[in-house]
Amino acid sequence: MASSRLKYLSLGVLVFQTTSLVLTMRYSRTLQEDGHRYLASSAVVVAEFMKIITCLLLVFKEHSYSVRALSSILRQEIAHKPIETLKLAIPSGIYTLQNNLLYVALSNLDAATYQVTYQLKILTTALFSVSMLGRRLGVYQWLSLLILMAGVALVQWPSESPGAPEKEQLSAGSQFVGVAAVLVACFSSGFAGVYFEKILKETKQSVWVRNIQLGMFGLVFGLMGMFAYDGERVQESGMFQGYNTVTWIVVALQALGGLVIAAVIKYADNILKGFATSLSIILSTLISYFWLQDFDPTSVFFMGAVLVIVATFLYGYEGKPSPNPSRA
C-alpha cells in the first residue's frame, strides 16, 4: 500500500513539475506589463544559485547537520579532485545553454507545441545512450523512435489559418526560432544527460554533491552568458529588472524541479513516466487553449500528439528480449 502511494505521489509530482514549469514560463514570457521584461539569462543564473544552496542543505542534512562533515566532503570531492570536478564542466555548460534555449523556445512557441516537440529528447537520449554507453535498444524502442519522429513532424505541420500576411510571416518566423531552439535543446539534453549518467556510474559520490559541482560551473557559465548578451541592460537597470511573483515561481520551478524529479524518479517505473508525460501534454494543451488562449489546435496536431504519447509508452514497454537486439 505504501509503495502504491509513493508511486502515485511521484506521478503527481512529475506531472506538476513538467506542466507547471512550461506553462508558467510561457505565461511569464508573454505577459504584457509596463517596464522591462525580465532577462532570461538572469533567471538562469538565479536558478543555478538556488540549486547550489538547496544541494548544500541536502548534503548538510545527509551528514547529520554537521558543518565540519559538510566542509570535509566539499574539500575531498571538489577541492582535492580537480580533474573529476572539471569533467562536469562539459555537461554543466551544455545544461546552461539548454536552460537559456528553453526561454527562447517558450517565447516563440505555445506551451502545447513546445511540450510535444520537446519529447524528441527521448530520441536524442536513446541515440547518445547507444553510442556513448553501448546500450542496446530492442525492436519496440526503435519502433517507438520512428513513431516519435512522425508525431513531432505532424505537430510541426504548417496549418492554414486566415489572417494578415504580415502577421502570418511574423508567426512563421517566430515558429522557426522556437522550433530551432527546441531541437538544439533536445540534442543538448540528450548528450548532457547521458554524459552525466556515465560520470555517475563511474563514481560513487552523492548525486547532490555532483549537482553542486554542476551548479558551480553553471553559475559561472550563466554569468558569462548574461554579461555577454545582456551586459548593457544589466548595467542600466540591474540584474533583477522586470522580476515579479511569476518570475520567481519560474526560477524556483527551474531550480528545484530537476532535484525533485531526481528524488522521486526511483519510485516511478517506465509506465508511470509515460503516464506523466501524457498527462502533462494533455494538461498543457487544455490550459494553452482555455487559459493562455495562444493555441488553436488542429486535427493534425492532435494526431501528432497521440503518436508522441504512444511512442512514449512504447519506448518504456519491456517486452520479451529479442535474440539479436539492434545496436547502432
Kinemage of the C-alpha trace (Angstrom):
@kinemage 1
@onewidth
@group {chain A} dominant
@subgroup {mainchain}
@vectorlist {calphas} color= white
{ca met a 1} P 0.000 0.000 0.000
{ca ala a 2} L 2.816 2.394 0.944
{ca ser a 3} L 4.660 1.563 -2.278
{ca ser a 4} L 1.498 2.231 -4.298
{ca arg a 5} L 1.008 5.608 -2.571
{ca leu a 6} L 4.613 6.593 -3.312
{ca lys a 7} L 4.112 5.691 -6.978
{ca tyr a 8} L 1.007 7.846 -7.288
{ca leu a 9} L 2.687 10.651 -5.348
{ca ser a 10} L 5.672 10.519 -7.724
{ca leu a 11} L 3.252 10.556 -10.680
{ca gly a 12} L 1.615 13.697 -9.296
{ca val a 13} L 4.974 15.375 -8.684
{ca leu a 14} L 6.244 14.558 -12.185
{ca val a 15} L 3.078 15.864 -13.847
{ca phe a 16} L 3.028 19.010 -11.701
{ca gln a 17} L 6.688 19.853 -12.325
{ca thr a 18} L 6.740 19.269 -16.085
{ca thr a 19} L 3.420 21.026 -16.685
{ca ser a 20} L 3.759 23.961 -14.295
{ca leu a 21} L 7.285 24.915 -15.432
{ca val a 22} L 6.310 25.035 -19.113
{ca leu a 23} L 3.055 26.927 -18.528
{ca thr a 24} L 4.434 29.481 -16.064
{ca met a 25} L 7.497 30.076 -18.239
{ca arg a 26} L 5.312 30.622 -21.303
{ca tyr a 27} L 2.981 32.906 -19.313
{ca ser a 28} L 5.904 34.929 -17.930
{ca arg a 29} L 7.389 35.428 -21.424
{ca thr a 30} L 4.098 36.607 -22.971
{ca leu a 31} L 2.764 38.646 -20.028
{ca gln a 32} L 2.177 42.237 -21.090
{ca glu a 33} L 3.433 44.612 -18.391
{ca asp a 34} L 4.745 48.153 -18.181
{ca gly a 35} L 8.512 48.454 -17.936
{ca his a 36} L 11.246 45.923 -18.679
{ca arg a 37} L 10.650 42.210 -19.176
{ca tyr a 38} L 12.913 40.054 -17.012
{ca leu a 39} L 16.128 38.763 -18.570
{ca ala a 40} L 16.111 35.032 -19.328
{ca ser a 41} L 19.898 34.913 -18.804
{ca ser a 42} L 19.429 36.399 -15.328
{ca ala a 43} L 16.744 33.830 -14.464
{ca val a 44} L 19.123 31.002 -15.446
{ca val a 45} L 21.842 32.419 -13.145
{ca val a 46} L 19.473 32.788 -10.181
{ca ala a 47} L 18.136 29.252 -10.728
{ca glu a 48} L 21.688 27.832 -10.635
{ca phe a 49} L 22.418 29.724 -7.408
{ca met a 50} L 19.228 28.392 -5.815
{ca lys a 51} L 20.131 24.865 -6.923
{ca ile a 52} L 23.575 25.101 -5.285
{ca ile a 53} L 22.088 26.360 -1.988
{ca thr a 54} L 19.449 23.591 -1.995
{ca cys a 55} L 22.024 20.855 -2.672
{ca leu a 56} L 24.317 22.211 0.049
{ca leu a 57} L 21.409 21.979 2.509
{ca leu a 58} L 20.657 18.409 1.388
{ca val a 59} L 24.299 17.322 1.846
{ca phe a 60} L 24.288 19.131 5.229
{ca lys a 61} L 21.207 17.086 6.219
{ca glu a 62} L 22.766 13.815 4.947
{ca his a 63} L 25.693 14.357 7.337
{ca ser a 64} L 23.578 14.965 10.431
{ca tyr a 65} L 23.722 18.768 10.163
{ca ser a 66} L 27.466 18.797 10.840
{ca val a 67} L 29.303 21.824 9.460
{ca arg a 68} L 32.625 20.009 9.863
{ca ala a 69} L 31.389 16.981 7.872
{ca leu a 70} L 29.971 19.237 5.142
{ca ser a 71} L 33.246 21.146 4.869
{ca ser a 72} L 35.206 17.872 4.743
{ca ile a 73} L 33.015 16.422 1.958
{ca leu a 74} L 33.299 19.583 -0.150
{ca arg a 75} L 37.095 19.641 0.255
{ca gln a 76} L 37.502 15.947 -0.549
{ca glu a 77} L 35.146 15.828 -3.524
{ca ile a 78} L 35.677 19.248 -5.086
{ca ala a 79} L 38.937 20.879 -3.989
{ca his a 80} L 41.017 17.669 -3.776
{ca lys a 81} L 39.673 16.137 -7.003
{ca pro a 82} L 40.055 18.920 -9.573
{ca ile a 83} L 40.114 16.554 -12.586
{ca glu a 84} L 36.873 14.839 -11.530
{ca thr a 85} L 35.288 18.226 -10.896
{ca leu a 86} L 36.416 19.607 -14.264
{ca lys a 87} L 34.739 16.673 -16.050
{ca leu a 88} L 31.411 18.182 -15.026
{ca ala a 89} L 32.185 21.465 -16.790
{ca ile a 90} L 31.089 19.912 -20.109
{ca pro a 91} L 27.534 18.841 -19.128
{ca ser a 92} L 27.174 21.969 -17.000
{ca gly a 93} L 27.940 24.275 -19.926
{ca ile a 94} L 25.501 22.345 -22.122
{ca tyr a 95} L 22.777 22.446 -19.460
{ca thr a 96} L 23.256 26.213 -19.154
{ca leu a 97} L 22.841 26.578 -22.918
{ca gln a 98} L 19.774 24.323 -22.783
{ca asn a 99} L 18.137 26.355 -19.995
{ca asn a 100} L 18.593 29.568 -21.982
{ca leu a 101} L 17.190 27.899 -25.107
{ca leu a 102} L 14.025 26.841 -23.259
{ca tyr a 103} L 13.255 30.510 -22.574
{ca val a 104} L 13.815 31.283 -26.262
{ca ala a 105} L 11.567 28.383 -27.279
{ca leu a 106} L 8.712 29.338 -24.952
{ca ser a 107} L 8.951 32.973 -26.034
{ca asn a 108} L 8.150 31.819 -29.577
{ca leu a 109} L 6.038 28.663 -29.209
{ca asp a 110} L 2.821 27.906 -27.354
{ca ala a 111} L 3.152 25.503 -24.414
{ca ala a 112} L 1.377 22.588 -26.136
{ca thr a 113} L 3.563 22.626 -29.270
{ca tyr a 114} L 6.689 23.023 -27.141
{ca gln a 115} L 5.705 20.173 -24.824
{ca val a 116} L 5.132 17.720 -27.672
{ca thr a 117} L 8.202 18.747 -29.701
{ca tyr a 118} L 10.475 18.578 -26.659
{ca gln a 119} L 9.743 14.839 -26.406
{ca leu a 120} L 12.338 14.455 -29.179
{ca lys a 121} L 14.807 14.375 -26.265
{ca ile a 122} L 13.778 10.685 -25.965
{ca leu a 123} L 15.240 10.135 -29.441
{ca thr a 124} L 18.469 12.057 -28.802
{ca thr a 125} L 18.962 10.445 -25.374
{ca ala a 126} L 18.459 6.981 -26.897
{ca leu a 127} L 20.956 7.625 -29.696
{ca phe a 128} L 23.589 9.035 -27.315
{ca ser a 129} L 22.997 6.096 -24.932
{ca val a 130} L 23.703 3.654 -27.755
{ca ser a 131} L 26.822 5.489 -28.944
{ca met a 132} L 28.311 6.560 -25.576
{ca leu a 133} L 27.187 3.850 -23.152
{ca gly a 134} L 26.911 0.925 -25.560
{ca arg a 135} L 23.285 0.453 -24.558
{ca arg a 136} L 21.173 -1.923 -26.663
{ca leu a 137} L 17.722 -0.978 -27.872
{ca gly a 138} L 15.017 -3.534 -28.604
{ca val a 139} L 12.632 -3.631 -31.528
{ca tyr a 140} L 9.868 -1.835 -29.578
{ca gln a 141} L 12.220 1.018 -28.708
{ca trp a 142} L 13.432 1.535 -32.285
{ca leu a 143} L 9.807 1.429 -33.464
{ca ser a 144} L 8.818 3.985 -30.820
{ca leu a 145} L 11.547 6.365 -32.016
{ca leu a 146} L 10.199 6.221 -35.583
{ca ile a 147} L 6.655 6.885 -34.306
{ca leu a 148} L 8.003 9.749 -32.182
{ca met a 149} L 9.624 11.435 -35.189
{ca ala a 150} L 6.422 11.050 -37.204
{ca gly a 151} L 4.355 12.542 -34.371
{ca val a 152} L 6.612 15.573 -33.934
{ca ala a 153} L 6.646 16.121 -37.712
{ca leu a 154} L 2.821 16.209 -37.713
{ca val a 155} L 2.747 18.651 -34.785
{ca gln a 156} L 5.025 20.998 -36.751
{ca trp a 157} L 2.993 20.604 -39.956
{ca pro a 158} L 2.028 24.097 -41.171
{ca ser a 159} L -1.675 24.855 -40.791
{ca glu a 160} L -3.622 27.242 -42.971
{ca ser a 161} L -5.261 29.986 -40.927
{ca pro a 162} L -6.868 33.192 -42.166
{ca gly a 163} L -5.005 36.346 -41.244
{ca ala a 164} L -2.906 39.236 -42.436
{ca pro a 165} L 0.187 38.254 -44.482
{ca glu a 166} L 2.467 40.315 -42.202
{ca lys a 167} L 1.116 38.537 -39.137
{ca glu a 168} L 1.481 35.140 -40.800
{ca gln a 169} L 5.076 35.939 -41.784
{ca leu a 170} L 5.899 37.075 -38.253
{ca ser a 171} L 4.257 33.939 -36.840
{ca ala a 172} L 6.205 31.686 -39.208
{ca gly a 173} L 9.492 33.359 -38.279
{ca ser a 174} L 8.702 33.097 -34.590
{ca gln a 175} L 7.741 29.431 -35.025
{ca phe a 176} L 11.027 28.684 -36.795
{ca val a 177} L 13.081 30.297 -33.998
{ca gly a 178} L 11.100 28.400 -31.364
{ca val a 179} L 11.406 25.023 -33.096
{ca ala a 180} L 15.132 25.549 -33.751
{ca ala a 181} L 15.644 26.343 -30.040
{ca val a 182} L 13.746 23.193 -29.002
{ca leu a 183} L 15.706 20.979 -31.403
{ca val a 184} L 19.072 22.263 -30.148
{ca ala a 185} L 17.800 21.864 -26.552
{ca cys a 186} L 16.808 18.255 -27.311
{ca phe a 187} L 20.278 17.407 -28.602
{ca ser a 188} L 21.989 19.181 -25.701
{ca ser a 189} L 19.653 17.486 -23.197
{ca gly a 190} L 20.351 14.057 -24.671
{ca phe a 191} L 24.127 14.451 -24.721
{ca ala a 192} L 24.457 16.127 -21.308
{ca gly a 193} L 22.080 13.635 -19.660
{ca val a 194} L 23.972 10.591 -20.959
{ca tyr a 195} L 27.369 12.170 -20.180
{ca phe a 196} L 26.229 12.917 -16.614
{ca glu a 197} L 24.867 9.363 -16.252
{ca lys a 198} L 28.243 7.990 -17.362
{ca ile a 199} L 30.051 10.082 -14.722
{ca leu a 200} L 27.605 8.977 -12.005
{ca lys a 201} L 28.188 5.310 -12.908
{ca glu a 202} L 31.967 5.730 -12.766
{ca thr a 203} L 31.929 7.247 -9.263
{ca lys a 204} L 30.075 6.525 -6.032
{ca gln a 205} L 29.600 10.098 -4.896
{ca ser a 206} L 26.250 11.516 -3.794
{ca val a 207} L 24.110 12.885 -6.612
{ca trp a 208} L 23.658 16.081 -4.532
{ca val a 209} L 27.431 16.685 -4.456
{ca arg a 210} L 27.536 16.159 -8.221
{ca asn a 211} L 24.738 18.710 -8.598
{ca ile a 212} L 26.739 21.202 -6.504
{ca gln a 213} L 29.637 20.757 -8.932
{ca leu a 214} L 27.290 21.163 -11.904
{ca gly a 215} L 25.770 24.254 -10.309
{ca met a 216} L 29.167 25.872 -9.692
{ca phe a 217} L 30.110 25.649 -13.351
{ca gly a 218} L 26.554 26.512 -14.380
{ca leu a 219} L 26.723 29.695 -12.308
{ca val a 220} L 30.000 30.718 -13.952
{ca phe a 221} L 28.769 29.929 -17.486
{ca gly a 222} L 25.446 31.611 -16.752
{ca leu a 223} L 27.128 34.821 -15.557
{ca met a 224} L 29.382 34.824 -18.616
{ca gly a 225} L 26.350 34.443 -20.884
{ca met a 226} L 24.388 37.118 -19.045
{ca phe a 227} L 27.148 39.723 -19.309
{ca ala a 228} L 27.966 38.749 -22.903
{ca tyr a 229} L 24.384 39.073 -24.208
{ca asp a 230} L 22.656 41.339 -21.687
{ca gly a 231} L 25.581 43.212 -20.131
{ca glu a 232} L 24.390 46.682 -21.144
{ca arg a 233} L 20.842 46.081 -19.888
{ca val a 234} L 22.164 44.706 -16.586
{ca gln a 235} L 24.327 47.813 -16.113
{ca glu a 236} L 21.388 50.092 -16.953
{ca ser a 237} L 18.577 48.501 -14.932
{ca gly a 238} L 20.159 45.777 -12.815
{ca met a 239} L 20.118 42.011 -12.890
{ca phe a 240} L 16.628 41.717 -11.383
{ca gln a 241} L 14.842 44.096 -13.743
{ca gly a 242} L 11.297 43.025 -14.566
{ca tyr a 243} L 11.138 40.395 -11.819
{ca asn a 244} L 7.705 39.747 -10.323
{ca thr a 245} L 5.969 36.920 -8.472
{ca val a 246} L 5.529 34.842 -11.641
{ca thr a 247} L 9.234 35.229 -12.478
{ca trp a 248} L 10.281 33.956 -9.047
{ca ile a 249} L 7.924 30.975 -9.411
{ca val a 250} L 9.520 30.145 -12.793
{ca val a 251} L 13.034 30.419 -11.322
{ca ala a 252} L 12.107 28.223 -8.326
{ca leu a 253} L 10.491 25.590 -10.550
{ca gln a 254} L 13.524 25.523 -12.834
{ca ala a 255} L 15.973 25.316 -9.920
{ca leu a 256} L 14.152 22.767 -7.779
{ca gly a 257} L 12.257 20.825 -10.450
{ca gly a 258} L 15.181 18.681 -11.540
{ca leu a 259} L 16.130 17.928 -7.929
{ca val a 260} L 12.548 16.913 -7.086
{ca ile a 261} L 12.435 14.606 -10.112
{ca ala a 262} L 15.773 13.060 -9.062
{ca ala a 263} L 14.293 12.388 -5.621
{ca val a 264} L 11.049 10.732 -6.809
{ca ile a 265} L 12.142 9.050 -10.054
{ca lys a 266} L 13.233 5.881 -8.223
{ca tyr a 267} L 9.583 5.267 -7.300
{ca ala a 268} L 8.370 5.700 -10.898
{ca asp a 269} L 8.589 2.881 -13.435
{ca asn a 270} L 8.550 3.399 -17.207
{ca ile a 271} L 4.766 3.103 -17.475
{ca leu a 272} L 4.298 5.726 -14.755
{ca lys a 273} L 6.732 8.075 -16.516
{ca gly a 274} L 4.764 7.534 -19.723
{ca phe a 275} L 1.555 8.466 -17.916
{ca ala a 276} L 3.232 11.585 -16.505
{ca thr a 277} L 4.376 12.720 -19.961
{ca ser a 278} L 0.960 12.040 -21.486
{ca leu a 279} L -0.943 13.872 -18.749
{ca ser a 280} L 1.483 16.789 -18.996
{ca ile a 281} L 0.923 17.087 -22.766
{ca ile a 282} L -2.869 16.937 -22.324
{ca leu a 283} L -2.867 19.495 -19.495
{ca ser a 284} L -0.545 21.843 -21.414
{ca thr a 285} L -2.838 21.641 -24.447
{ca leu a 286} L -6.003 22.327 -22.439
{ca ile a 287} L -4.534 25.190 -20.418
{ca ser a 288} L -2.902 26.762 -23.505
{ca tyr a 289} L -6.265 26.730 -25.259
{ca phe a 290} L -8.601 27.760 -22.440
{ca trp a 291} L -6.399 29.921 -20.174
{ca leu a 292} L -3.427 31.301 -22.127
{ca gln a 293} L -5.523 31.390 -25.324
{ca asp a 294} L -2.404 31.274 -27.511
{ca phe a 295} L -3.073 27.913 -29.112
{ca asp a 296} L -5.562 26.865 -31.778
{ca pro a 297} L -5.421 23.052 -32.064
{ca thr a 298} L -5.912 21.284 -35.387
{ca ser a 299} L -6.729 17.669 -36.215
{ca val a 300} L -3.144 17.216 -37.481
{ca phe a 301} L -1.774 18.456 -34.136
{ca phe a 302} L -3.960 16.002 -32.209
{ca met a 303} L -2.864 13.144 -34.474
{ca gly a 304} L 0.785 14.056 -33.882
{ca ala a 305} L 0.276 14.410 -30.123
{ca val a 306} L -1.358 10.960 -29.963
{ca leu a 307} L 1.600 9.431 -31.855
{ca val a 308} L 4.060 11.079 -29.444
{ca ile a 309} L 2.118 9.742 -26.425
{ca val a 310} L 2.017 6.236 -27.972
{ca ala a 311} L 5.776 6.434 -28.681
{ca thr a 312} L 6.457 7.448 -25.067
{ca phe a 313} L 4.632 4.387 -23.735
{ca leu a 314} L 6.127 2.077 -26.359
{ca tyr a 315} L 9.683 3.218 -25.565
{ca gly a 316} L 9.181 2.228 -21.917
{ca tyr a 317} L 7.500 -1.076 -22.801
{ca glu a 318} L 9.520 -4.028 -21.582
{ca gly a 319} L 8.671 -6.825 -23.927
{ca lys a 320} L 10.460 -10.136 -24.338
{ca pro a 321} L 14.122 -9.539 -25.138
{ca ser a 322} L 14.904 -10.191 -28.768
{ca pro a 323} L 17.577 -12.831 -29.594
{ca asn a 324} L 19.623 -10.252 -31.550
{ca pro a 325} L 18.767 -6.818 -30.221
{ca ser a 326} L 19.541 -3.907 -32.512
{ca arg a 327} L 22.648 -1.867 -31.883
{ca ala a 328} L 23.859 1.159 -33.754
